[in-house]
């Protein structure tokens, strides 16, 4: 499912126009991005949680040349599935 299909599905289920639904989805994306950028956590109980995790600097290898290289430290987003979603999928 891509973004436009998601908007269509959400609009149908919520009884809203696609334009308004797209605004809601955009606001959701911006709110989640803002919270995670500030080091916060987003938790939708039963569905999922997102939080920022730090990765340390580490050594890696270039698979083509087998040359050792340093992979710099970075932040990433950690996704954890909620029980209700997990149960629905299984």
C-alpha positions as CSV (number, residue, x, y, z in Angstrom):
1,X,0.0,0.0,0.0
2,X,1.5,3.4,-1.0
3,X,0.6,6.8,0.4
4,X,-2.3,7.6,-2.0
5,X,-3.8,4.2,-1.4
6,X,-3.5,4.7,2.4
7,X,-5.2,8.2,2.1
8,X,-8.0,6.7,0.0
9,X,-8.6,3.8,2.5
10,X,-8.5,6.2,5.5
11,X,-10.9,8.7,3.8
12,X,-13.4,5.9,3.1
13,X,-13.2,4.5,6.7
14,X,-13.4,8.0,8.3
15,X,-16.1,9.4,5.9
16,X,-13.8,12.3,5.1
17,X,-12.6,13.8,1.8
18,X,-9.3,12.7,0.5
19,X,-8.0,16.2,0.7
20,X,-8.8,16.5,4.4
21,X,-7.5,13.0,5.1
22,X,-4.2,13.9,3.4
23,X,-3.9,17.0,5.7
24,X,-4.4,14.8,8.7
25,X,-1.8,12.3,7.5
26,X,0.7,15.1,6.8
27,X,0.1,16.5,10.3
28,X,0.6,13.1,11.8
29,X,3.9,12.7,9.9
30,X,5.1,16.2,11.0
31,X,4.1,15.6,14.6
32,X,6.0,12.2,14.8
33,X,9.0,13.7,13.1
34,X,9.1,16.7,15.4
35,X,8.8,14.5,18.5
36,X,11.5,12.1,17.4
37,X,13.8,14.9,16.4
38,X,13.6,16.2,19.9
39,X,14.6,12.8,21.3
40,X,11.1,11.9,22.4
41,X,9.1,8.7,22.0
42,X,5.8,8.1,20.1
43,X,3.6,5.4,21.5
44,X,0.2,4.2,20.2
45,X,-0.8,1.6,22.7
46,X,-1.6,-1.7,21.0
47,X,-0.3,-0.5,17.7
48,X,3.3,0.5,17.8
49,X,6.0,2.6,19.4
50,X,8.8,4.6,17.9
51,X,11.9,5.9,19.7
52,X,15.3,7.2,18.8
53,X,18.2,4.8,19.3
54,X,21.9,5.7,19.1
55,X,24.4,3.6,17.2
56,X,28.0,3.6,18.2
57,X,30.8,4.1,15.7
58,X,31.9,0.7,14.4
59,X,34.1,-1.0,12.0
60,X,32.7,-2.5,8.8
61,X,34.0,-3.9,5.5
62,X,33.5,-2.9,1.9
63,X,32.0,-6.1,0.4
64,X,33.6,-5.4,-3.0
65,X,37.2,-4.7,-1.8
66,X,37.1,-6.3,1.7
67,X,38.6,-3.0,2.8
68,X,38.1,-2.1,6.5
69,X,36.2,1.1,7.0
70,X,34.8,3.1,9.9
71,X,31.0,3.5,10.0
72,X,30.3,6.8,12.0
73,X,28.0,7.0,15.0
74,X,24.4,7.9,14.1
75,X,20.9,8.0,15.4
76,X,18.1,5.7,14.1
77,X,14.5,5.2,14.7
78,X,13.5,2.0,16.6
79,X,10.1,0.5,15.8
80,X,8.4,-1.8,18.2
81,X,5.1,-3.5,17.2
82,X,2.2,-3.4,19.6
83,X,0.4,-6.5,20.9
84,X,-2.9,-5.8,19.1
85,X,-1.2,-5.4,15.7
86,X,1.0,-8.4,16.3
87,X,-2.1,-10.5,17.2
88,X,-4.0,-9.3,14.1
89,X,-1.2,-10.3,11.8
90,X,-0.8,-13.7,13.3
